[in-house]
């Protein structure tokens, strides 16, 4: 079983950048698909980005609202997943959650994930 812990959130002005990290502990991290989700106040948790176990560019997925601004990557040697967020907008303000999935499919669905972090707050001021 994998456990995950997020870090890197904070307060940034619109147009700025942040890099979130997700450190995983446990066995066989490299076989897990990894995802980032976010939840804004009063809204449901939504998919942001995901990356398959291979980490290749063709196996990275994004929701439309962040495509071209956010980049997900992973370093299996360090058991870490990253979310580079550029050109941030106030509507990106949310708690961001990292999650791990043994499932290789449907990584944009929260239901396939087995382990979740506690979340890290990202606030973008206008």
N, C-alpha and C positions, 0 to 999 in steps of 0.2 A: 504494500500500500504506500502511496506517495502522499506526503504532506507538502503544502505550499505556503509561502509567506511573501506578501507583496511589500515593496518599498518604493520610494521615489516620488510620492505624491507631494503636492504643495500648492502654493498660490502663485499664479503667473498672470501677466497681463495678456490681453488678446493679441494674437500674432506671435506670442512667445512659444517656447518649447519646453517639454519635460520628457524625461526618460524613466519609465517604470521598469522595475525589475521584479522577477518572481523567482525566488530560490526554492528549489525542491529538495526534499530529503526522502530517503527510502530507496527501495530497489528498483532497478530497471527503468529509470527515468526516461531513457532514450526511446522506449517503445510507446510512450504516452503522447497522444495528441494534446496540445496545450492551447488554451483559449483565454481571451480577455473579455470580460463583460463589464457593464457599468449600470449603475442605478442612480438616477437623479431623484430629488425629493418629489414625492407624489407620483412617481412614474414606476412602471415595471422594469425589472432588470432586462437589459437588452444586450445582444451580441455586438461586439466591437471587432474582434479579429481572432484568428486561430491559425495554428501552424501544425502540420502533421509531424510524425516522428522523424521523417527524413530532413525536414527543414528546407527543402528545395524551394526555389522561387515559385514553382508551379503548384506548390502545396500550401500556399498561404492564402487566407481568405479574409475579406474585409466587408464590413457593412458599407453601404454606398456613401453614407455621410462622412466617413473618415478616409475612404480610398483616396490615395494621392497625398494625404497629409500624415497618416500614421504608417509605421512600418513595424511588423512583428518579426522577431528573429529568435534564434535559440542557440545556446552553446551547450551541447550535450556533455562535453568534458567537464563543464562547471555546473551542470544541473541547473541551468538558469535560462529563463525566457525573458525577453525584453520587449517593451512597447515604446518605440520612439514616436513622440507626438509633436508634430510641428504645426505651425500656423493655427494655433489653438484659438477656439472661439468660446464665447460665454456659454453657448449651448453644450459644450463638452464638459461642463461642470457636473461632477457626479462622483460617487464612490466607485472605484475601479477594482474589480475582482479578477484574480487569476484562478484558473481551474485546470485540472488534469483529467484526461479521459483515456481509458484503455481502448475504447471504441475508435475505429479508424474512419468512420463515416459520420456524416451529419454533425461536424464539429461546430456548426453555427447554432446548434440546439443545446440549451442548458441541460436538457434531460440526459444527455449522454455522458455528462461529466461525473466523475467519481469522488473528486476531492476539490474543495474550495478553500481559498484563503479568507482572511478576515476583512480584506479590503483596504484600500488606501484612498484618501480624499484628494481629488483634483479640483481646484477652484480657479476659474478663469475670469478675471475682472475685465470689464469693458472700458 
